[in-house]
Amino acid sequence: MKWASGLTLSTLLMGVPVPTHAAEAPGALTFVVRDQATDRSLAAVQITITERETNVTRSVETDAQGRIVIDELDPGLYSVSVRKPGFTSLYEPSVRVVTRKNSRIEFELGTAVLDEVVVQARATDAFASPSSAYLDRDALRSAVGGGADPLLSLDGLPGLASASEFASFSVRGRGPRDNLLFVDEFPFDKAVHFDATLGEDEDVGGGGRFSIFAPNVIGGAEFSPGGWGPAYGGRAASLLKLEVAEGSPSPSASLRLDLAGNEVGYDGPLGLTDDSTVLFSARRLDFGDFFEDIEELDIGDPVLRDVIVKSVTPIDENNTIEVLLIDTHETYTRDVTHVFASNNFEDASLLDFEQDSDLYGLTWRALIGEDAVWTNKVYNRSSDKISSEGESFPDLVPAGSPASSFPVREDILTITEDETETGWRSDVGTVNRWGVFSAGLQVTQIDLNYSTVLDGDWIRFVYDDDDVRPDPEQHYIVLTPANINASLRRKETSYAGYVDQVFRRAQWDVRTGLRLERDGLTDESLASPRFSVTWRPNTRTRYFATAGLFHQSPRFLDLAANATNALENEEITHTSVGVEYLVNDSWSVLTEAYRQDLANLVVDLDRASGTFANIGDGTSQGVDVVVKGTIREGLYATATYSYNDADVDRKDGRGAVADDFSREHVATLGLTWEITDRWKVAGRYKYLSGRPEDAFVIHSEVLGPGQPLRYSRETTERNVGRKAGYGVLNARVDYRRAFGPVDVTAFLDVINVTSASSTDDTEFDYRRGVDVKDDSEAEPLIGLRLDYAW
């Protein structure tokens, strides 16, 4: 009913005759332009905007504060070009003017190395890896397959594999938890809801389901698949920096209706100073109601809540204070009523999860002298999570018995994860005679309180052939409190410092950097050199290479699983070479080949006792190709191809095998068409090779005569085969129109349009002795957003 009513409402909104909505109130754009290296305002920057529908052009220049307001603009789409002698010009093909609203657009101009270079869209951070990609606010909230989740909108970036309708992703053969995530430059690895600690294998290893961000909250996302500078450490697969949007110069309120809940927001002036702004967003989604509507009653009842507040207050022309508050909460319950609704009682687990995650951050940014920037950040991040798993036994009662009659064993295994991190980060950057210099210091204190409690012996029917068993002929493993119960209570302080110098000479940029760390949790001192070089022989060609040593800290859960797990940082040596070629002003091709040597990898030794050790090594190598361009104004195309060969030797006597998240081939083809100011359609097809597959044998009647019928699956070789590859087609339609003072946006985003087989996840049903594959079906996502500006 919710789907039907939502779709009907959207159709009615889209179908109202055009004359009914004539003479929409005008809007405005406020442009702010800064020097990318010094963060100083740039005066006398020429900004030219062109209304796409009428081709009417207006040109203005920024004032001494690097600002200019263009008002009385008809709502719709505009292209924007930004030019200043001595700087690389920028071109933004699609900027939207909203009725009655003054929208703020920021540009950062980098120093031009060659004349007549024009960069389409925004330039990435000067210190990012050469293959970095940037997505702005509009691209994130309207990306095909993105639905209402900015992290889903990353699909199609180089080296990135997003396998489903969920927000987690893997990069270049590494897992979802190997990605480094920052929010407004604060470390925050709890940005995805329902990152399961217990449950099915694909949930535990999947990295989560939905991001904490509503679709309009993130102002920009910068993604680096490898080779970034020494300012960042801790994870090695990729670097994702999310920037929470600032408030606009004019006030506006918003209401977004979703199939699972709703979101309210405010975006506008704060009132503390003339230019202070605030963004507020609060949402609550109840997927239990949603699953009931679509008759997926066996999934469970996930509920989430997110509150995000960001304020920006300029104290004077040289000092700015920013405050970021993030408060998230989630619960997930799966009881016997959900077990009763599952086909053949395939999943009889009972789950109960609850998590609170918060981030409170304060930023002081100061402009010092003529070209130095000093940024200080203090933050407190906390996460309290408790997960419990039990089991029901629907086969021990007569067929057709109600769910309330199922024998149950609740809260067999309970894991508590409490962590608090307090940190200070100070960064300074300045232009010098060689180029650009930056340095920084980071101090963090982490307080961990982890515990695992097993309530009695528990038989597990999925195991490896080298898991410890008292009798080799026993075709299952038994978890015992003596081997499983564990706790970790530690409070440690870690330090990190870095220096980074970019040397600029003619067509060459050479960056050298070094990161030094003292990791209190692992009691290690680490040095991580970083290097990159870029050569631009002409205006259309850019060659680049990167190299560096990266360290990845062990997971807290692995440290806490057993008192003997004295784990160290993993070591990843990264090298890459690449070239970007601008075919013309509309098309570009980027190719990067890379190799990573993996050492000191953490591998699991025995799941019956929760032991891990740094004994693994391996390699990951491949190539990423990105083609993007404009077919004509308003019609854009992107194509990506990634090849990856990742092998890991766990030192278990089996030699090197494919890494768990390695996909040999990932290809995407996307097309976006802004038909008019109101209508936008997009589609993306992606193909993914299957993930590695284990060799296993299934044993029957493993509990013996007179006991319930149970099967077990024994893994004999890990990752020796490949699951089948699959292709997925996603499609999206966006519509926007003003109804008096209210701006209405509606979208229909369909994931897996053709209902093709789109997953390689399976789960073993130990009552029937079969692997159950997740069903694939089309998933329509419908959203309606109302904005009122004044």
C-alpha positions in Angstrom: 0.0 0.0 0.0 2.8 2.4 0.8 4.5 1.7 -2.6 1.2 2.2 -4.4 0.3 5.4 -2.6 3.8 6.8 -3.0 3.9 6.0 -6.7 0.4 7.4 -7.2 1.4 10.7 -5.4 4.5 11.0 -7.5 2.6 10.4 -10.7 0.0 13.0 -9.7 2.7 15.6 -9.0 4.4 14.9 -12.3 1.2 15.0 -14.3 -0.1 18.4 -13.3 -0.3 20.6 -16.4 2.6 23.1 -16.9 0.4 26.3 -16.9 -0.6 25.5 -13.4 2.9 26.1 -12.2 3.9 29.1 -14.4 5.9 32.0 -13.0 7.9 30.2 -10.4 9.5 32.6 -7.9 13.2 33.4 -8.7 16.1 32.0 -6.8 19.8 33.1 -6.3 23.3 31.7 -6.3 26.1 32.8 -4.0 29.6 32.0 -5.3 32.6 31.8 -3.0 36.0 31.2 -4.7 39.2 30.4 -2.8 42.8 29.5 -3.6 43.2 25.8 -3.2 46.7 26.0 -1.7 46.3 28.9 0.7 42.5 28.9 1.4 42.5 32.7 0.7 39.6 34.4 -1.0 40.2 35.2 -4.7 39.0 38.5 -5.9 38.3 39.4 -9.6 37.4 35.8 -10.5 35.2 35.8 -13.6 32.1 33.7 -13.2 29.9 33.1 -16.2 26.6 31.4 -15.8 24.4 30.2 -18.7 20.8 29.2 -18.4 20.6 25.9 -20.1 17.0 26.2 -21.3 17.3 29.7 -22.8 21.1 29.9 -23.4 21.0 33.4 -21.7 24.5 34.2 -20.2 25.5 36.5 -17.4 29.1 37.3 -16.3 30.2 38.7 -13.0 33.4 39.0 -10.9 34.0 38.1 -7.2 34.6 40.9 -4.8 37.5 41.4 -2.4 36.1 38.6 -0.2 35.9 36.2 -3.1 32.1 36.3 -3.1 29.4 37.3 -5.5 25.6 36.9 -5.4 23.6 36.5 -8.6 19.9 36.9 -7.8 16.7 37.1 -9.8 17.5 33.8 -11.5 14.8 31.7 -13.0 14.6 28.2 -11.4 16.3 25.6 -13.5 19.7 24.3 -14.6 22.7 26.5 -15.3 26.3 25.8 -16.5 29.0 27.7 -14.7 32.6 28.6 -15.8 35.2 30.0 -13.4 38.3 31.8 -14.7 41.2 33.8 -13.3 44.6 34.4 -14.9 47.3 32.2 -13.4 44.8 29.5 -12.1 43.3 26.4 -13.7 39.8 27.2 -15.0 36.8 25.2 -13.8 33.6 24.3 -15.6 30.5 23.0 -13.8 28.0 21.7 -16.4 25.0 21.5 -14.1 24.1 23.8 -11.2 20.5 24.0 -10.1 18.7 27.2 -9.0 15.8 26.5 -6.6 12.8 28.7 -6.3 13.1 31.4 -3.5 16.4 29.9 -2.3 19.9 31.4 -2.3 22.2 28.4 -2.8 25.9 28.6 -1.9 28.4 27.2 -4.4 32.1 27.0 -3.5 35.0 26.7 -5.9 38.7 26.1 -5.2 41.2 27.1 -7.9 44.6 25.5 -8.2 47.6 27.2 -9.7 47.8 26.6 -13.4 50.8 24.5 -14.6 49.9 24.8 -18.3 47.9 27.5 -20.1 44.4 26.8 -21.4 43.6 23.9 -19.0 39.9 23.6 -18.1 38.9 21.1 -15.4 35.3 19.9 -15.6 33.5 20.0 -12.3 35.4 20.4 -9.0 39.1 19.8 -8.6 40.1 17.3 -6.0 42.4 18.0 -3.0 45.8 19.0 -4.2 47.3 16.3 -1.9 44.9 13.5 -3.0 46.1 10.6 -5.0 46.2 11.3 -8.8 43.3 8.9 -9.5 41.0 10.5 -7.0 37.4 11.2 -7.9 35.0 13.9 -6.5 31.2 13.8 -6.4 29.3 16.9 -5.5 26.0 17.2 -3.6 23.8 17.0 -6.6 25.6 14.0 -8.0 25.3 12.2 -4.7 21.6 12.7 -4.2 20.5 11.9 -7.7 22.9 9.1 -8.7 21.3 6.0 -10.3 21.1 3.2 -7.8 21.7 5.6 -5.0 18.2 5.7 -3.7 18.3 7.7 -0.5 21.9 6.7 0.4 25.0 8.8 -0.5 27.3 5.8 -0.1 25.3 3.9 -2.7 26.0 6.8 -5.1 29.7 5.9 -5.2 29.0 2.9 -7.5 31.0 3.3 -10.7 34.1 4.9 -9.1 37.5 3.4 -10.1 38.4 0.1 -8.4 35.2 0.1 -6.4 32.9 -2.9 -6.3 29.4 -2.4 -4.9 27.8 -5.8 -5.0 24.2 -5.1 -3.9 21.6 -2.6 -2.9 23.5 -1.9 0.3 26.0 0.8 1.2 29.1 -1.3 1.9 31.7 -1.6 -0.9 35.1 -3.2 -1.5 38.0 -1.7 -3.4 40.8 -3.5 -5.3 40.2 -6.8 -3.7 40.2 -5.7 -0.1 37.2 -5.9 2.2 34.6 -3.3 3.2 36.2 -2.8 6.6 39.6 -2.0 5.0 38.4 1.4 3.8 39.4 4.6 5.6 36.5 6.9 6.2 36.6 10.6 7.4 33.6 12.9 8.0 34.7 16.6 7.8 38.2 15.3 8.4 37.2 13.5 11.6 37.8 9.7 11.7 34.4 8.0 11.8 34.2 4.3 11.0 30.6 3.9 12.2 29.0 5.5 9.2 27.1 2.4 8.1 24.1 1.0 10.0 23.7 -2.7 10.8 27.4 -3.7 10.5 26.6 -7.1 12.0 28.9 -8.8 14.6 26.8 -11.9 14.7 24.4 -13.7 12.3 24.8 -15.0 8.8 28.2 -15.1 7.2 27.4 -12.5 4.5 26.1 -10.1 7.2 29.1 -10.5 9.4 31.5 -10.0 6.5 29.5 -7.5 4.5 30.4 -4.2 6.2 26.9 -2.9 6.9 23.6 -2.0 5.1 22.6 1.7 5.1 24.7 4.8 5.7 23.9 7.2 8.5 23.5 10.1 6.0 20.3 11.4 4.5 20.7 12.1 0.8 20.9 15.9 1.1 23.4 16.0 4.0 26.7 15.3 2.3 28.0 18.3 0.3 30.8 16.4 -1.4 32.7 13.1 -1.4 36.3 12.6 -2.4 37.4 9.0 -3.1 40.9 7.7 -3.5 41.5 4.0 -4.4 45.1 4.2 -3.3 48.3 6.2 -3.1 47.2 9.1 -0.9 49.5 11.3 1.1 50.9 10.9 4.7 48.2 12.9 6.4 46.0 9.7 6.6 46.6 6.3 8.0 45.0 3.3 9.7 43.4 1.6 6.7 44.8 0.8 3.3 42.1 -0.2 0.8 40.7 3.3 0.0 40.3 6.7 1.4 36.8 8.3 1.4 36.4 11.8 2.7 32.8 13.0 3.2 32.1 16.7 3.7 28.8 17.6 5.5 27.1 20.4 3.6 27.1 23.9 5.1 23.9 25.9 5.5 22.8 28.2 2.7 22.7 32.0 2.9 18.8 31.9 2.9 16.7 29.8 5.2 14.8 26.7 4.0 13.0 23.8 5.7 12.6 20.3 4.2 10.5 17.2 4.6 11.4 14.0 2.9 9.0 11.1 2.8 10.4 7.6 2.4 8.8 4.1 2.3 10.4 3.3 5.6 10.0 6.7 7.4 10.7 10.4 7.1 13.3 13.1 7.5 13.1 16.7 8.5 15.7 19.4 8.1 16.7 23.0 8.3 19.3 24.7 6.1 20.2 28.4 6.5 21.5 31.2 8.6 22.4 30.5 12.3 22.3 34.2 13.4 25.5 34.3 15.5 27.3 36.4 13.0 26.4 37.8 9.6 27.7 34.8 7.7 27.1 32.0 10.2 25.1 29.0 8.9 23.7 25.8 10.2 22.4 22.5 8.7 20.1 20.3 10.7 18.9 16.8 9.6 16.9 14.3 11.6 15.4 11.0 10.3 13.8 7.8 11.5 13.4 4.7 9.4 11.5 1.6 10.4 12.3 -1.2 8.0 10.2 -3.6 9.9 7.0 -1.9 8.7 8.5 -1.7 5.2 9.3 -5.4 5.1 5.7 -6.2 6.2 4.4 -4.1 3.3 6.4 -6.0 0.8 5.7 -9.4 2.6 9.4 -10.1 3.4 8.4 -11.1 6.9 11.4 -13.3 7.7 14.1 -10.6 7.6 13.4 -9.0 11.0 12.8 -5.6 12.4 15.6 -3.0 11.8 15.0 0.5 13.1 17.4 3.4 12.8 17.6 7.1 13.8 20.1 9.7 12.8 20.6 13.4 13.9 23.2 15.5 12.2 24.0 19.2 13.0 26.7 21.3 11.4 27.3 25.0 12.1 29.9 27.3 10.5 30.6 30.6 12.2 33.2 33.1 10.8 34.7 35.0 13.7 36.5 37.4 11.5 38.0 37.3 8.0 40.9 35.0 9.3 39.2 32.7 11.8 36.3 30.3 11.4 34.7 27.9 13.9 32.8 24.8 12.8 30.8 22.4 15.0 29.7 19.0 13.9 27.3 16.8 15.9 26.3 13.3 14.8 24.0 11.1 16.9 22.9 7.7 15.6 20.9 4.8 17.0 19.9 1.5 15.6 18.1 -1.6 16.8 17.5 -5.0 15.1 15.3 -7.8 16.3 14.6 -11.2 14.8 12.4 -13.5 16.9 10.4 -16.7 16.3 7.7 -14.8 14.3 10.3 -14.0 11.7 11.7 -17.6 11.8 8.1 -18.8 11.2 7.8 -16.7 8.1 11.0 -18.0 6.5 10.8 -20.6 3.7 11.5 -24.1 5.1 12.7 -22.4 8.3 16.0 -21.8 6.4 17.2 -19.4 9.0 16.3 -20.3 12.6 18.5 -17.8 14.3 17.3 -15.3 16.9 19.1 -12.0 16.8 19.0 -8.8 19.0 21.3 -5.9 18.2 21.4 -2.4 19.6 24.0 0.3 18.9 24.5 4.0 19.7 27.3 5.9 17.9 28.1 9.6 18.4 30.6 12.1 17.1 31.1 15.5 18.5 33.7 17.7 16.7 35.0 21.2 16.9 37.2 22.8 14.2 39.1 26.1 14.3 40.5 27.2 11.0 42.9 30.2 11.0 44.6 32.0 8.2 48.1 33.0 9.2 50.2 35.5 7.4 49.8 35.7 3.6 49.6 32.1 2.7 49.5 29.7 5.7 46.5 27.9 7.0 46.4 26.3 10.5 43.5 23.9 11.3 42.9 22.4 14.7 40.3 19.8 15.4 39.2 18.2 18.7 36.6 15.4 18.8 35.0 12.7 20.9 33.7 9.6 19.2 31.8 6.9 21.1 30.1 3.7 20.2 28.1 1.3 22.5 27.0 -1.9 20.8 25.6 -5.1 22.2 24.8 -8.1 20.0 23.2 -11.4 21.0 22.4 -14.5 19.0 20.2 -17.4 19.9 18.5 -20.3 18.1 15.0 -21.7 17.6 14.1 -25.3 16.9 11.0 -25.3 14.6 11.6 -28.9 13.5 11.1 -30.2 17.1 7.4 -29.4 17.1 4.7 -30.9 14.8 4.4 -29.3 11.4 2.0 -26.3 11.4 2.6 -25.5 15.0 2.4 -21.7 15.8 5.6 -19.7 16.3 4.9 -19.4 20.0 5.4 -23.1 20.4 8.9 -23.3 19.0 11.5 -24.3 21.5 14.1 -21.5 21.8 17.5 -20.9 23.3 17.9 -17.2 23.6 21.1 -15.1 24.0 23.5 -18.0 23.6 26.3 -15.7 22.5 26.5 -12.1 23.6 29.2 -9.6 22.4 29.6 -6.2 23.9 31.6 -3.5 22.0 32.1 -0.2 23.9 34.6 2.2 22.6 35.4 5.9 23.2 38.0 7.8 21.2 39.1 11.4 22.1 41.4 13.1 19.7 43.2 16.3 18.7 44.5 17.0 15.2 46.5 20.0 14.1 47.5 20.7 10.5 49.3 23.5 8.9 49.8 24.2 5.2 51.7 26.9 3.4 53.1 27.9 0.0 56.9 28.1 0.0 59.6 28.6 -2.7 59.5 25.0 -3.7 55.8 24.5 -3.9 53.4 23.6 -1.1 54.4 22.3 2.4 52.1 20.7 4.9 52.6 19.1 8.3 50.5 17.8 11.1 50.3 16.2 14.5 47.6 13.8 15.8 47.0 12.6 19.3 44.2 10.0 20.1 43.2 8.2 23.2 41.1 5.0 22.8 39.2 3.4 25.6 38.0 -0.1 24.8 35.6 -2.4 26.8 34.9 -5.5 24.8 33.5 -8.8 26.1 32.3 -12.1 24.7 30.0 -14.3 26.8 28.9 -17.8 25.7 26.0 -19.2 27.8 26.8 -22.9 27.7 28.2 -25.2 25.0 27.0 -24.4 21.4 27.2 -26.7 18.4 28.2 -25.1 15.1 27.7 -27.0 11.9 29.9 -24.9 9.6 33.6 -25.2 10.1 37.0 -25.6 8.6 38.8 -28.9 8.4 41.6 -27.5 10.5 39.4 -26.2 13.3 40.2 -27.9 16.6 38.0 -30.9 17.4 38.7 -33.5 20.1 37.8 -36.3 17.6 38.6 -35.9 13.8 35.5 -38.0 13.1 33.3 -35.4 14.8 31.8 -33.5 11.9 31.0 -30.3 13.8 32.6 -28.0 16.3 31.5 -27.1 19.8 32.0 -23.6 21.1 32.6 -23.7 24.9 32.6 -20.9 27.4 36.2 -21.9 28.4 37.4 -21.2 24.9 35.1 -18.4 23.8 34.6 -16.2 26.8 37.0 -13.3 26.6 37.3 -9.6 27.4 39.4 -6.6 26.4 39.7 -3.6 28.6 42.4 -1.2 27.5 42.9 2.6 27.5 45.8 3.6 25.2 47.2 6.8 23.7 48.5 6.9 20.1 50.5 9.6 18.4 51.1 10.4 14.7 52.9 13.2 12.8 53.6 13.8 9.2 55.4 16.1 6.8 54.5 16.6 3.1 56.3 18.7 0.5 55.1 19.2 -3.1 57.9 20.4 -5.4 56.5 22.2 -8.4 58.8 22.8 -11.4 57.3 23.6 -14.8 55.2 20.6 -15.9 56.3 18.5 -12.9 54.8 18.0 -9.5 56.8 15.8 -7.1 55.4 15.0 -3.7 57.4 13.4 -0.9 56.0 12.7 2.6 56.6 10.8 5.7 54.2 9.6 8.4 55.5 8.6 11.8 53.2 6.8 14.3 53.3 5.4 17.8 50.4 2.9 18.1 49.7 2.5 21.8 47.3 -0.4 21.2 49.8 -2.6 19.4 52.8 -1.1 21.1 54.5 -0.4 17.8 56.5 2.5 16.2 55.7 2.9 12.5 57.2 4.9 9.6 55.3 5.3 6.4 57.0 7.1 3.5 54.8 8.3 0.6 55.8 9.5 -2.8 54.1 10.6 -6.0 55.1 12.4 -9.2 52.9 14.0 -12.0 54.1 15.1 -15.4 52.0 17.2 -17.8 53.9 17.4 -21.1 50.9 19.2 -22.7 47.4 20.4 -22.0 45.8 17.1 -22.8 48.1 14.5 -21.2 49.0 13.7 -17.6 51.3 10.9 -16.4 51.5 10.0 -12.8 53.1 7.4 -10.4 52.7 6.8 -6.7 54.5 4.7 -4.1 54.2 4.3 -0.4 54.0 2.1 2.7 50.7 1.9 4.5 49.8 0.3 7.8 46.5 -1.2 8.7 45.6 -1.6 12.4 43.9 -4.9 13.6 40.2 -5.0 14.3 39.3 -4.5 17.9 37.0 -7.6 17.7 40.0 -9.7 16.7 42.1 -8.4 19.6 39.3 -9.0 22.0 38.4 -12.5 20.8 41.1 -14.2 22.8 43.6 -13.0 25.4 46.5 -14.5 23.4 45.8 -12.4 20.3 48.7 -9.9 20.6 48.2 -8.5 17.1 50.3 -6.0 15.1 49.6 -3.7 12.2 49.4 -5.1 8.7 51.9 -3.7 6.1 50.9 -2.8 2.6 53.5 -1.6 0.1 51.7 0.2 -2.8 53.0 1.3 -6.2 51.1 2.5 -9.3 51.6 4.2 -12.6 48.9 5.9 -14.8 48.0 8.3 -17.5 45.0 10.5 -18.1 44.3 11.7 -21.6 41.8 14.5 -22.5 40.5 13.4 -25.9 38.8 16.8 -26.3 37.0 19.3 -24.1 34.3 16.8 -23.4 35.9 13.4 -23.0 38.7 12.0 -20.9 40.3 8.5 -20.3 42.2 7.6 -17.1 44.2 4.4 -16.7 46.0 3.3 -13.6 47.9 0.0 -13.0 48.8 -0.8 -9.4 50.5 -3.5 -7.3 50.2 -4.0 -3.5 52.5 -6.3 -1.5 50.7 -7.5 1.6 52.6 -8.5 4.7 51.9 -9.3 8.3 48.3 -10.0 7.5 45.9 -11.0 10.3 44.4 -14.4 9.7 42.1 -16.6 11.7 43.6 -19.7 13.2 40.7 -21.5 14.9 37.1 -20.4 15.0 36.4 -22.6 18.0 38.7 -20.5 20.2 38.8 -17.2 18.4 42.5 -17.1 17.8 44.2 -14.8 15.2 47.8 -14.1 14.2 49.9 -11.9 11.9 51.2 -14.7 9.7 49.7 -14.0 6.3 51.1 -12.4 3.2 50.0 -11.9 -0.4 49.7 -9.5 -3.4 47.0 -7.5 -5.1 47.5 -6.2 -8.6 45.4 -4.9 -11.4 44.3 -2.0 -13.6 41.5 0.6 -13.5 40.2 2.4 -16.5 37.7 5.3 -16.4 36.1 6.9 -19.4 33.8 9.9 -18.9 32.4 12.6 -21.0 29.6 14.7 -22.3 27.8 13.5 -25.4 26.0 16.8 -25.6 24.8 19.4 -23.1 22.8 17.6 -20.5 23.7 14.1 -21.7 26.6 12.5 -19.8 28.3 9.1 -20.0 30.7 7.2 -17.8 32.3 3.8 -18.2 34.7 2.0 -15.9 36.6 -1.3 -16.0 38.6 -2.8 -13.1 40.8 -5.9 -13.2 42.1 -7.3 -9.9 44.1 -10.3 -9.0 44.5 -10.6 -5.2 46.1 -13.6 -3.6 46.7 -14.3 0.1 48.7 -17.1 1.8 47.4 -17.8 5.2 50.3 -20.1 6.0 48.0 -23.0 6.6 49.8 -25.3 4.2 47.5 -24.6 1.3 49.6 -21.9 -0.4 48.3 -18.7 -1.9 44.6 -18.5 -2.8 42.3 -15.7 -4.0 41.5 -13.1 -1.3 38.0 -13.2 0.1 36.8 -10.0 -1.7 38.7 -10.4 -4.9 36.6 -9.9 -8.1 38.6 -10.4 -11.3 36.4 -8.1 -13.4 34.1 -5.2 -12.5 32.7 -3.1 -15.4 30.1 -0.4 -15.4 28.4 1.7 -18.0 26.3 4.7 -17.0 24.2 7.3 -18.8 22.6 10.4 -17.4 20.2 12.6 -19.4 18.9 15.9 -18.0 16.0 16.1 -20.4 14.7 19.4 -19.1 14.9 21.6 -16.0 12.4 19.3 -14.5 13.1 15.8 -15.8 16.2 13.7 -15.3 16.7 10.0 -16.2 19.7 7.8 -15.7 20.7 4.2 -16.0 23.7 2.1 -15.1 24.6 -1.5 -16.0 27.3 -3.2 -14.1 29.0 -6.6 -14.4 30.8 -8.3 -11.5 32.9 -11.5 -11.5 31.9 -13.8 -8.8 33.8 -13.9 -5.5 36.0 -16.8 -4.5 34.3 -20.0 -3.5 35.3 -22.7 -1.0 35.5 -26.4 -1.6 33.5 -28.3 1.0 31.9 -31.6 1.8 28.5 -32.0 3.5 28.1 -34.6 6.2 24.7 -36.0 7.2 23.2 -37.2 10.5 26.2 -35.7 12.3 24.6 -35.9 15.8 24.1 -39.6 15.5 21.2 -42.0 16.0 18.3 -40.8 18.1 19.2 -37.1 17.8 17.6 -34.5 15.5 18.6 -34.7 11.9 21.5 -32.3 11.3 23.9 -31.7 8.4 27.3 -30.0 8.6 29.5 -28.3 6.0 33.2 -28.8 6.3 35.5 -26.5 4.3 38.3 -28.5 2.8 39.9 -25.8 0.7 39.4 -22.1 1.0 38.8 -19.8 -2.1 39.9 -22.3 -4.7 37.0 -21.7 -7.1 34.9 -18.8 -8.4 31.2 -18.2 -8.0 29.3 -17.2 -11.2 29.5 -13.6 -12.3 26.4 -11.5 -12.8 25.1 -8.3 -14.3 22.7 -5.7 -12.8 20.8 -2.9 -14.5 19.7 0.0 -12.4 17.4 2.9 -13.6 16.3 6.2 -12.1 13.8 9.0 -12.9 13.9 12.3 -11.1 11.3 15.1 -11.3 11.4 18.6 -9.8 8.8 21.3 -9.8 7.7 24.3 -7.6 4.2 24.5 -6.2 4.0 28.1 -5.1 6.6 28.5 -2.3 7.3 24.8 -2.1 9.9 23.0 -4.2 8.9 19.4 -4.8 11.4 16.6 -5.8 10.3 13.1 -6.6 12.3 10.1 -7.7 11.8 6.5 -8.6 15.0 4.5 -8.4 14.8 0.8 -9.4 17.7 -1.4 -8.4 18.0 -4.6 -10.5 15.4 -3.7 -13.1 15.4 -7.1 -14.8 15.4 -9.1 -11.5 18.5 -10.8 -12.7 20.6 -13.0 -10.4 22.5 -10.3 -8.5 24.2 -11.9 -5.6 26.7 -14.6 -4.8 25.9 -14.9 -1.1 24.7 -18.3 0.2 23.8 -19.6 3.7 24.0 -23.2 4.8 20.8 -24.7 6.1 22.0 -27.4 8.5 18.5 -28.9 8.8 18.3 -29.8 5.2 22.0 -30.0 4.2 21.8 -27.4 1.4 23.3 -24.1 0.5 20.5 -21.5 0.2 21.1 -18.7 -2.3 19.6 -15.3 -1.6 16.8 -14.4 -4.0 17.2 -11.6 -6.5 14.4 -9.3 -7.4 13.8 -5.7 -8.6 13.8 -3.2 -5.8 12.0 0.1 -6.4 12.9 3.0 -4.2 10.5 5.9 -4.1 11.2 9.2 -2.5 9.4 12.6 -2.2 11.1 15.7 -0.9 9.4 19.0 -0.1 11.5 22.2 0.4 10.2 25.5 1.6 12.5 28.6 1.4 11.8 32.0 2.7 
